[in-house]
Amino acid sequence: MAGKAEWSLANRLRARALMATAVITLLLSAVVALHYGADMPELRHRSLHALAEDFAKDAADAAQQGDWELITRRHPMFRNHPENYAWAVTDAAGRIIAASPKGPSEEEMGIAADPFPDVWTSATDTGGWIGGRAIEGGGPGAFIVIEIREDTAGLLPLLIAEEIFIHIIVPVVPFTLLLLFGLDATLRQTIAPMRRLSEASAEIRPGQAFEPIDLADVPHEISGIAGKLNETLASLNAARERERQFISEAAHSLRTPLAALKARLELDGAQTPAEQLTTDLDGLVRLANRLLISADETRFSVDGASQSDLVEIARSIVIQLTPMALAASIDLGMESESDAVTIPGNSDAISQALVCLVENALQFTPPGRDVTIGVTASPPALTVRDSGMGFAAGDGAARSAAGGGDVHAGLGLRIARQVADAHKAELEIARAPEGGAAVSLRFPEPVRP
């Protein structure tokens, strides 16, 4: 499917403004034409007056030169349409001294008062119209008379067109030009912020940190788009940073166990116990699984309608990890203040976070000791306590998951932090009162109806 052609908002607005002006001009022209069409007698009189005025001047020249053919040369309608256009020149007494071959009859000329007025027009009995006027400047001709029996030369349409041109076209054209120039300047100023937004977007390059777009000069109509673009850029920056951290952490996490496994195989060779290799490979599998889980944050998304029972989650994790605890000679159990502690949340994500915390505790707890999962109702929380070596100095204070920074080796705490962020919970790290570590996921109090 071919892509749509690019188009310019400014050019489109200019074209529409020009089209609107053209439509208005056509409408005004139609109104003028209808107005004159509704007053046809007045239009005929005006047309005849205009023709008689020009004709009188030409008749004076023809009389002085004695060349009445001058009339037909200057007014070819009398030559081309002799049956519909007629003229006559009279002296002061009303006697015809020159006329067209089919000139006005004496009866038609007698329509005017005697003596002739200086300017006059009248309808004829045959449906035409007749008129005349005095010739200025003296000479043998004193008056001219013109009769139009049928307007086959189109004098009326020409008069209407002239009126439209004079009263509409002439005023509208300068106005239109001023409008277009003003509109162009206004458009340039109006779309300047949009152009700057486009230029700022064009400066975004892959592989670089995305700078947010300045919204100070962005019009309200597109501020939503620009704001969403900034949100997208911030999300891309965060994703880019997570990708960088993931690659760095994955490389760091995999390097040591792989190097240890390789060294053991090189040094011990065939004497390496199969059980030890199986343990090492199981550790690598768990590590790879954690890397995949950490990279896929969609697993941690929370549906507002989902409910999770922390007691049931803790019970299922104890059952799931008891074989691992028995293999390490560690007593894994749970304590709960209530039979059920229900919160809004993603049960799978919370379970995965708890698995990571318990596996970390089992890893750092010596054989013969215990690991306990505690569940509290107010505030809703899951706490994993072990009796291992605890945390290094400086890591014992409780910290929010949003505080950033690795507070424990491995990917387990990172996954727990991601789950905590998705649930607006807190991941707290502390020393257990009896020694060892206590890691808690503290969830917000559920809203009671």
C-alpha positions in Angstrom: 0.0 0.0 0.0 1.5 3.3 -1.1 2.2 5.9 1.6 0.2 9.1 1.7 1.8 12.1 0.1 3.1 14.7 2.4 1.1 18.0 2.6 1.7 21.4 4.2 -0.8 22.8 6.7 0.1 26.3 5.8 -0.4 25.7 2.0 -3.7 24.0 2.7 -4.9 26.9 4.8 -3.8 29.3 2.1 -5.7 27.3 -0.5 -8.8 27.2 1.6 -8.7 30.9 2.3 -8.4 31.6 -1.5 -11.2 29.2 -2.2 -13.4 30.9 0.4 -12.7 34.2 -1.2 -13.5 32.9 -4.6 -16.8 31.4 -3.3 -17.7 34.7 -1.7 -17.0 36.5 -4.9 -19.1 34.1 -6.9 -22.0 34.4 -4.5 -21.8 38.2 -4.6 -21.7 38.1 -8.4 -24.7 35.9 -8.4 -26.6 38.2 -6.0 -25.8 41.2 -8.3 -26.9 39.2 -11.4 -30.1 38.2 -9.7 -30.7 41.8 -8.6 -30.4 43.1 -12.1 -32.3 40.2 -13.6 -35.2 41.1 -11.3 -35.2 44.7 -12.5 -34.9 44.2 -16.2 -36.6 47.5 -17.3 -34.2 49.5 -15.3 -31.3 47.5 -16.7 -32.5 48.2 -20.2 -32.7 51.9 -19.6 -29.2 52.0 -18.2 -27.9 50.0 -21.1 -29.6 52.3 -23.6 -28.4 55.4 -21.7 -24.8 54.1 -21.8 -25.0 53.3 -25.6 -26.7 56.7 -26.3 -24.0 58.6 -24.5 -21.2 57.0 -26.6 -23.2 57.2 -29.7 -23.9 61.0 -29.3 -20.2 61.7 -29.2 -19.6 59.6 -32.3 -22.6 61.2 -34.1 -21.1 64.7 -33.5 -17.8 63.6 -35.0 -19.6 62.0 -38.0 -21.7 65.1 -38.6 -18.7 67.4 -38.5 -16.8 65.0 -40.9 -19.8 64.3 -43.1 -19.0 60.6 -42.7 -22.0 58.7 -41.2 -20.3 55.4 -41.8 -18.2 56.3 -38.8 -21.1 55.2 -36.7 -21.1 51.6 -38.0 -17.3 51.4 -37.8 -17.3 52.4 -34.2 -20.5 50.5 -33.3 -20.4 47.3 -35.4 -23.7 46.0 -33.8 -25.6 48.3 -36.2 -23.8 46.6 -39.1 -23.9 43.0 -37.7 -27.4 43.1 -36.3 -29.3 45.7 -38.5 -32.7 44.1 -37.9 -32.4 44.5 -34.1 -30.4 47.8 -33.6 -31.3 51.0 -35.4 -30.3 54.7 -35.1 -31.3 58.1 -36.4 -29.9 61.6 -36.2 -32.4 64.5 -36.3 -32.0 68.3 -36.5 -33.4 70.6 -33.9 -36.8 70.5 -35.7 -36.9 66.7 -35.4 -36.2 66.0 -39.1 -34.1 62.9 -39.8 -30.8 63.8 -41.4 -29.1 60.4 -41.1 -30.3 56.9 -40.1 -29.5 53.2 -40.3 -31.1 51.2 -43.2 -33.9 50.0 -40.8 -34.0 53.1 -38.6 -36.7 54.0 -36.1 -40.0 54.9 -37.5 -41.5 58.3 -37.0 -44.2 56.7 -34.9 -41.6 55.2 -32.6 -39.6 58.4 -32.4 -42.8 60.2 -31.5 -42.9 58.3 -28.2 -40.7 61.1 -26.9 -42.3 64.4 -26.0 -42.2 67.2 -28.5 -39.7 68.8 -28.3 -37.3 66.0 -27.4 -35.9 66.1 -23.9 -32.1 66.1 -23.5 -32.1 62.4 -22.3 -35.0 59.9 -22.6 -35.8 56.2 -22.9 -39.0 54.3 -23.3 -40.4 50.9 -24.1 -41.9 50.2 -27.6 -45.1 48.5 -28.5 -43.1 45.6 -30.0 -41.3 44.7 -26.7 -38.1 46.6 -27.4 -36.9 49.9 -26.1 -36.0 53.2 -27.6 -34.2 56.3 -26.4 -32.3 59.4 -27.3 -30.3 62.4 -26.1 -29.1 65.7 -27.3 -25.8 66.1 -29.2 -23.5 68.5 -27.5 -21.3 70.9 -29.5 -23.9 72.0 -32.1 -23.7 71.1 -35.8 -26.4 69.9 -38.1 -27.4 67.1 -35.8 -29.2 68.1 -32.6 -30.6 64.8 -31.4 -29.9 61.0 -31.7 -32.4 58.2 -31.4 -31.5 54.6 -30.8 -33.9 51.7 -30.9 -33.1 48.2 -29.6 -35.7 45.7 -30.8 -33.9 42.6 -29.4 -30.5 42.4 -27.6 -28.8 39.9 -29.8 -25.4 41.7 -29.3 -25.5 41.0 -25.6 -25.5 44.5 -24.2 -27.4 43.6 -21.1 -25.0 40.7 -20.1 -22.1 43.0 -20.8 -23.6 45.6 -18.6 -24.1 43.1 -15.8 -20.5 41.9 -16.2 -19.3 45.5 -16.1 -21.3 46.1 -12.9 -19.9 42.9 -11.3 -16.4 43.9 -12.3 -16.6 47.4 -11.0 -18.5 46.8 -7.8 -17.2 43.3 -6.9 -14.1 42.3 -8.7 -12.2 45.6 -8.4 -12.8 45.9 -4.6 -12.4 42.2 -3.8 -9.1 41.6 -5.6 -7.1 44.1 -3.5 -8.9 42.9 -0.4 -8.0 39.3 -1.3 -4.4 40.1 -1.9 -4.2 41.9 1.5 -6.0 39.0 3.1 -3.6 36.5 1.6 -0.5 38.5 2.6 -1.9 39.0 6.1 -2.9 35.3 6.3 0.5 34.2 5.2 2.3 36.3 7.8 -0.1 35.1 10.5 0.3 31.5 9.4 4.1 31.8 9.6 3.9 33.1 13.1 1.2 30.6 14.1 3.0 27.5 12.8 6.5 28.6 13.9 6.2 26.6 17.2 5.0 23.6 15.2 8.0 23.9 12.9 10.3 24.1 15.9 8.6 21.0 17.4 9.2 19.2 14.1 12.9 20.3 14.0 13.4 19.2 17.6 11.8 15.8 16.8 14.1 15.5 13.7 17.1 15.9 16.0 16.3 12.7 17.9 18.9 10.1 17.0 19.1 6.4 17.8 21.8 5.5 20.3 21.7 8.9 22.0 19.9 10.0 25.1 16.6 11.6 24.1 16.2 15.2 25.2 12.7 16.3 26.1 11.1 18.9 23.9 10.6 22.4 25.4 6.8 22.9 25.8 7.1 26.6 26.8 6.1 27.8 23.3 3.9 25.0 22.1 0.3 25.9 21.3 -2.4 24.4 23.5 -3.9 22.5 20.5 -0.7 20.4 20.1 0.6 20.5 23.6 -1.0 17.1 24.2 0.9 15.6 21.3 4.2 17.2 22.5 3.5 16.0 26.1 2.9 12.5 24.9 6.1 12.6 22.8 8.0 13.7 25.9 6.5 10.9 27.9 7.5 8.5 25.1 11.0 9.9 25.0 11.3 9.5 28.8 10.1 6.0 28.5 12.6 5.2 25.8 15.4 6.8 27.9 14.3 4.6 30.9 14.1 1.5 28.6 17.5 2.3 27.2 19.0 2.7 30.7 17.3 -0.6 31.8 18.8 -2.3 28.8 22.3 -1.0 29.6 22.0 -2.1 33.2 20.6 -5.5 32.2 23.5 -6.2 29.8 26.0 -5.1 32.4 24.4 -7.1 35.1 23.9 -10.2 32.9 27.6 -10.1 31.9 28.7 -9.7 35.5 26.3 -12.3 36.8 27.2 -15.0 34.2 30.9 -14.3 34.1 31.8 -15.7 37.5 29.8 -19.0 37.5 30.8 -19.8 33.9 34.4 -19.2 34.7 34.2 -21.3 37.9 32.5 -24.2 35.9 35.1 -23.9 33.2 38.0 -24.0 35.7 36.5 -27.0 37.5 36.2 -28.9 34.3 39.7 -28.0 33.2 41.3 -28.9 36.6 39.3 -31.9 37.6 38.2 -33.2 34.2 36.5 -36.5 34.4 36.9 -36.6 38.2 34.3 -33.9 38.7 31.3 -35.4 40.5 28.2 -35.4 38.4 26.2 -34.1 41.4 28.5 -31.0 41.6 28.0 -30.3 37.8 24.3 -30.7 38.2 24.3 -28.2 41.1 26.3 -25.8 39.1 24.1 -26.1 36.0 21.0 -25.8 38.1 22.4 -22.5 39.5 23.1 -21.3 35.9 19.6 -22.2 34.9 18.1 -20.3 37.8 20.4 -17.4 36.9 19.3 -17.4 33.3 15.7 -17.6 34.3 16.1 -14.6 36.6 17.8 -12.7 33.8 14.8 -13.4 31.5 12.3 -12.4 34.1 14.2 -9.2 34.9 14.3 -8.2 31.3 10.6 -8.7 30.7 8.9 -6.1 32.9 5.5 -6.9 31.3 5.3 -9.8 33.7 5.1 -7.3 36.6 2.2 -5.3 35.3 -0.7 -4.9 37.7 -4.4 -5.1 36.7 -6.5 -3.0 39.0 -9.2 -5.8 39.1 -6.7 -8.5 40.2 -6.6 -9.6 43.8 -3.7 -11.6 45.5 -3.7 -13.5 48.8 -0.3 -13.1 50.4 -0.9 -16.0 52.7 -1.7 -18.3 49.8 1.4 -17.0 47.9 3.7 -17.6 50.8 2.3 -21.1 51.4 2.7 -22.1 47.7 6.4 -20.8 47.7 7.2 -22.8 50.8 5.8 -26.0 49.1 7.7 -25.1 45.9 11.1 -24.5 47.5 11.1 -27.1 50.2 13.0 -29.6 48.1 15.8 -27.0 47.6 15.8 -26.2 51.3 16.0 -29.9 52.3 18.9 -30.4 49.8 20.7 -27.6 51.6 19.7 -28.9 55.1 17.8 -25.7 55.8 14.5 -25.5 57.6 12.0 -23.5 55.4 8.7 -22.4 57.0 6.2 -19.6 57.3 4.4 -17.5 59.9 1.2 -15.6 59.4 -1.0 -13.3 61.5 -4.1 -14.1 59.5 -5.7 -16.9 57.5 -5.8 -14.5 54.4 -4.3 -11.2 53.5 -5.8 -9.9 50.2 -4.4 -7.0 48.3 -4.8 -5.7 44.7 -1.9 -7.2 42.7 -0.4 -9.6 40.3 -0.1 -12.9 42.0 2.5 -14.3 39.5 4.7 -11.3 39.9 4.6 -11.3 43.7 5.3 -15.0 43.7 8.3 -14.5 41.5 9.7 -11.8 43.8 9.2 -14.0 46.8 10.9 -16.9 45.1 13.9 -14.7 44.4 14.1 -13.5 48.0 13.8 -17.0 49.4 16.4 -18.4 47.0 18.8 -15.6 48.1 18.1 -16.5 51.7 18.7 -20.2 51.1 22.0 -19.3 49.3 23.4 -17.3 52.1 22.1 -19.4 55.0 24.4 -22.1 56.4 23.2 -25.7 56.7 21.3 -26.5 59.9 19.8 -23.0 60.1 16.3 -21.8 59.1 14.6 -19.4 56.7 11.1 -18.1 57.5 8.5 -16.3 55.4 6.4 -14.0 57.5 3.0 -12.5 56.4 1.5 -9.5 58.2 -1.9 -7.9 57.5 -1.4 -4.3 58.7 0.5 -3.2 56.7 0.2 -6.0 54.2 3.7 -7.4 53.9 5.9 -10.4 53.0 9.1 -10.7 55.0 11.9 -13.3 54.3 14.1 -13.8 57.4 17.3 -15.9 57.3 20.0 -16.7 59.8 22.9 -16.3 57.5 25.7 -13.8 57.3 23.4 -10.8 57.0 24.4 -7.7 55.0 27.6 -5.7 54.8 27.9 -2.6 56.9 25.9 0.2 55.5 23.2 -2.1 53.9 21.3 -2.7 57.1 19.1 0.3 57.0 15.7 -0.1 55.4 15.5 1.3 52.0 12.7 2.1 49.5 12.6 0.2 46.3 12.5 3.5 44.5 15.8 4.5 46.1 17.8 2.7 43.4 21.2 1.0 43.7 22.0 -2.6 44.2 21.7 -3.5 47.9 22.4 -7.2 47.6 24.4 -9.3 45.1 22.6 -11.0 42.3 19.4 -10.4 40.3 16.9 -11.5 43.0 16.7 -8.1 44.7 16.4 -6.3 41.3 13.4 -8.5 40.4 11.9 -7.8 43.8 12.4 -4.1 43.3 10.7 -4.2 39.9 7.7 -6.0 41.4 7.6 -3.5 44.3 7.7 -0.6 41.8 4.9 -2.1 39.8 2.7 -2.5 43.0 3.7 0.9 44.5 5.2 -1.1 47.3 8.5 -0.7 49.3 11.4 -3.2 49.4 13.0 -2.9 52.8 16.4 -4.4 53.7 17.3 -4.8 57.3 19.3 -7.0 59.7 17.2 -9.6 61.5 17.0 -9.1 65.3 18.4 -12.6 65.8 21.1 -12.1 63.1 21.0 -12.6 59.4 18.9 -10.6 57.0 15.2 -9.5 56.8 13.9 -8.5 53.4 10.3 -7.2 53.3 7.9 -6.3 50.5 5.5 -3.8 52.1 2.3 -3.1 50.1 0.0 -0.1 50.4 -3.1 -0.6 52.6 -6.0 -1.7 50.3 -8.8 0.8 50.0 -11.8 -0.5 51.9 -15.3 0.2 50.3 
